Amino acid sequence: MATKPDNEPKGMHRAGPGWPGQTSDGKPYLLPATQRWAPMEKLTLEEIRNPLSKGTIGDTGLAVRISGAEEFAESILVQPVTLPKLAGLDPLTVRTFRYDERSRTLRPIWNSGINRGLGFIWARIRRGGIFVQLGLPRDRLLQELIRRMARDRRLADPDLERETDEITKSTFKAFMELPVGALQELREYLTSVEIQTSVGGLSPIEVSMREGGHPQAFRLPGNATLEEFKRRLEDLKTPPGGLPEEQLFFPPDIPRNSQPPWDLPPDQLPWNGVDWRRIVKFDVWRLLDEDYLFHLLPWLFSQDWWMYQHDIRHTGHASGLSDITSTTVHRMHLYKTVTLDGPVITKPSIVDGKVYIGSGLAAGAGGTLHKIDLTTGAIERTMGTSGSAFYSWVSGIGGSPAVTGGRVYFTGVHGTVYCVDATSFSPIWSVSLKAANVARNQPVNNPNADSWSGPLVVNGKVYVGCGEGESATTYGFIFCLDANTGNVIWCFCTCKFSAGGDNQPNHLPTSVAASWAAGAGFTVQPNPSQTGCAVWSSCAYDTVNRRIYVGTGNSQYPHTSQPDDLYGSGLISLDADTGQFRGFFQPSTDDSYWPGDSDIDVPGSPTVYSLGAQRVVAFGSKNGSFFVLDAGTLAPVARRQLLPRVGGTGLPGDRGTGIPAAVPTGGTGENSYGILGTPAIHSGLNRIFVGLGGYNGMNLDAETGIDQTRTPFMRALNWNDLHDAWPTLTGADGVSRYTNTKPPMYTSLEVGLSSPAVVNDVVFVSTSPPPFSGSPANLYALSVNDGHCLWTAGGLPPGSASVVFALGPAIYGNFVVVGAGNTVFIYRLGPYWRFPWWAIYRKPWPWEIVEIPQTKPGPPPPPEEILGPWIGPEVRVVQEKQKARKQKG
């Protein structure tokens, strides 16, 4: 490892021997964007002054020179920043700029941004040089003057330095010449308007206060007084092409307002895409990866996140247009919170701008289905359910609703499947999976068979599972129902009958078969030797093989160790039309974290995708292992233990040694520390993201939870071989860690109990705190490319529940929704008007007219009235001079 020479200038530094190179003294550092690259060992960072300190008014005072190589592997420059450094600047606009010595200009690195929650500015770079962090002024009057100047300069296209200076001076003329009192009065008014109409509060670093706590105007850059700032403007020397921060009004991320690239008539708004089921019949769908068109033509498809983990394959990848990217996600803000009547124990579904989510009643029976307007936060409809679950500590709705064809399909934990009208919530049908019903062709009396399974709805059928592994009298089942009537089409018992051969559909154990079942086409057989094998998760569907796949829980105690009794603790595959058995896969003892692991359910749902011409299904186990199987044969394609190991990756042949603090069971007993959620995929990068950490949470006490310093709350894996897709480094303790994810990984007690969600180049993951700790849950956005944290929600209030579940977000356009405790949190990307003017002036108007006290609200002005005054007099002067010069030449 390189060390700092004695003759290095002050402020120059390299990484020390600590892991992974981050500094705790506020100094900038570099992270690798690829494996096997250690930039802090090869490059030198020197903190310097901005070379154009008099050529900008948006300077943060942060600048660094990187030397050691002219070009190098892609790296992430991280500049820690404190709020005082951003005084008078709009943090949402801060970017990193690179200094061009030949042209004496600063050019923005658009692949950069700020993480305010964790306190750093980042940029992806591949060349050395001088890097400066700049932003726009927080003061709205000053910001609008710069916007006008940037627009006027582009329209004038001046080619002389004198003309460049002329536009700058003309723009700031009014600011410079107005009396201080009059200028301050206008600035204070603009500040008060924003405070009264904006979402959320303002930091003291943004606004100075006078006596009595009354806000004055937004602070000026550098926290200067108005007189000091005027003197700074007098000394301003405009670089060639204008002030560098002018470029911040023209980023490459152009908002598309969730519309296709053509004008729509009013009756087509809001645009909700086309029916994807028609496109899947085209040859191009067969010849290309099935996700290719979703990413190439996102405006063609709906934004609906219409069932558990988005779709029938449970990809966890948002569809439709979204402006959320790695360079815009820092603009996310808490838009609405909606308090429900009980804890949320599932992921939401979002269709046509409405959130469908269930709640539970911790001390009672039943729960409530809610329909929430995404933009207003208003609860538009509710539907209560009743019924008792096996465990008294939770009841309600435990699976995501499926919203399709104007209907909502959902399950109650108490074992009832419901179908209601999506608009009115009027009941259409319901059927209990616990009590036989001849009218619904439901042949099973299984009194403790709870259902946490979110319905899978496809091809006019509803697939749902049930069971209870802790009840000695309860068998697990998979049901296929008619989507129109709720009548049972077939059912499959997940507990293996004693007779040879695999189970057949519609074969029932004697103890739970209704008296009329044998006469209605069902086969009644002697009871299986074991009960249990419950279905906790939602079924996934494969359109290629026309199969469903679903995980199963352990068989009844004490037979819960591997190999478990069939069909427990594994993945089962059935023909979607007939229910015929197609295969079963069960992890081996070697896959377990400890050979003596027991009670190792498969609680999450599988995910289906393609590896070239090969169709595969992927899933995780509570024992910490993750698997990719051939979707036809269920033969393993890849497998890996994801919980941390000493001296190994967890891959076969490189398992390493278990860590007692990671799974503190003493080598035997229930492993509740592994994978409980469903993965999300990014087909463009061929990556899969897996939440990690069970319901016991992380604690420093090795006897009660996972060791926080070694277990990440999410893994990013290559989807074909399950190697880590993000850069890693093996520490002195022999444990491999991600280099770019600290913080927030390895620094908190949070676990990834959730199912991640992907949009563009961002992966969202929610975390849960240790049980009964009273600590909040959280929501993070990380780069899909290398894992560095782009944004954090800053902590989700835990609500009133003792155990806080945050089981994963759903994404709908520019909205991200997650439930935690008794609350639904709705996050939204920042306001449209902060983007370039040429991206927003199109119908329908993307802004809302806000009524300010003592002003008359009205419709937005027509385009000609907006565009007319945009060419200011100072631009016309320059244009006339250029015209005259050309005529003379």
C-alpha angles and dihedrals in degrees: 000000000000118000131207113266118229091242096055113122120255110277094029115121147161131200116283125220093278123106127292102350103262116137125222095204098077094260121140120257141179130242125197117248091196138041121268094024122112107184096178089060093050105035137055125222122205122185110225141160123275105269089215098044090140092044098066140043095198098068117142091195090243121122135148136188116216117200139162099085134027092218129016144159114299112282137176117239109210119195114187110220135188127208095253088061088059096048109142094009130105103243092204091065099049116123137163117255129198119220117234106205095194096055095029091230138125115230123196122246098217093195089075139087147150134271103204094179094059096030108241144109117222137194134178109230140173102180136060124240139094119325124193130186115224137170142175122269116269091221105098096213092052092044092052091049089055091047090052091047092051091051094045092048091053092049093048095042092200116201099190127075089226091058091048090055091046093060092047094050093044091051095052094039095100092045091051099044103041114099112259093243095052092045093049091049092056093044092050091050092053089049093051092049091054093046091052097047107030129097113256131356132294129249120242086238088067101047131036116220132217128207115311093027095282113153121241123196123307112281117265122237112290088015087275124167117246091257092048092049093050089055088050090054090051089057094045113126112196113226119222108290095018138281110335093232090062087078090064088078091063108052122163092242102092115188111234097192092227093288136119119251094268134069116268128209117241093257089061094057129138091037112224103178130243132297104278091202090074094051094052088066093062120101091237089064090057094044097047133048106280092237094051097088092044088061099035096049104023093158089064093066137063122261090221117135087198105171142006111323090000105283148019092280092048093232094158088216118130118234132208127035120330129167091204108117137147090270097047104035092090086073091067113120137178102267104174140356120204121195116214132197094254145002121308111234101173145045118272126244120217125200129166092350094308125115116219114196138151132224134199136222108230095196101033147037125283132006143223137267112215132199111200128186107237097214101041101029089226118148101233101178139010133186122192123213130199133205140099125260125212091252114054094206093075139024137147128074114348103169132061115263118245111223116194139133092017092302137104119218117192142152133228118221085236088072105262125127116211136196118192137167108269094221104042102017087230108161116254100174143329134191132190117226089200102056125052114244119187092194090059094038087240104151103182133095102193105152099187097040102125121188122219090158119118110222121259108212118193137138093005093305134108119212120196137157135215144174141111122243094195094057115086093206100046128098127201120242142182114211130199112200133186106255093216100047108015090234116148112255094180140335132205126207112222093202111090116244116229094242119093122270129038124300120276126217117266093023110133135194112247094236094060103031116112116241091247096046098095091053092049097060100275123124117229114208137178112281118275115251091246136039125203121058088135123184110236100167141061119267118246123216130218114205092195099055095024090229137131123223127199138166124239134212128233123291119250120298136302091024097071104110122097125306087044123195113272129302094011132114097009148072123286127198125203136178104260094218102042106018091236114161111257104171150317132219125194126184117247127236088258090060092060120093089233121020088234096054114137139179090040104161127179096237099166129071124255124248124222124210142139131263097198105294093348119094113215140182123210131197143154135230133219086242089071098254126125127202141196112199135183103259092222104044100018087228111153116262094175137350134182141172104235101191112096120275132186115245097000146066096231091248118130109281090018101059096137124197125308121247115227091211092054096057105014099191097112090248095297135066137047115346104210096160104081134073120334101157139063123263127242124217136214106201094187091064096027091236135140126204121210128188113227132199128064135237095280088072129208122302134166088233104088091209094064109034153352120308104256097211096062110031118077116210090227137027125212110205140178101252096224103049103011094235114149110277094199125067114275137188129198112229130215088268091063094248121127116226136178109261099208105044100070108130115057097020119065090018106075141048092244125124133202098239086149139087110247125231128214131208124170105315096339131090119199122204130176122210134209126217126230111289118273090002096119088225119137127252119236144211124216136185115210133182111261087211102059109350103248112150113255101178142357128201089220099237132324113236108247096228118211098309119111090215112045117209121193100175099178144295132269121214127216115174106297094350129092118192129190135166123222126168109330094333139089112212118205116196124189136192115253124276121295096231092071089068124080117297092235090061097055108040098093134098131301095047107247096207133074122230107236118205110231118199113272093012129106114240120221145156120292113274118259117266095254091059090050098044096041100076095039093095099072125205093253090059092049089053091054092044092052091051091050091048092050092048091052092048091049091048 
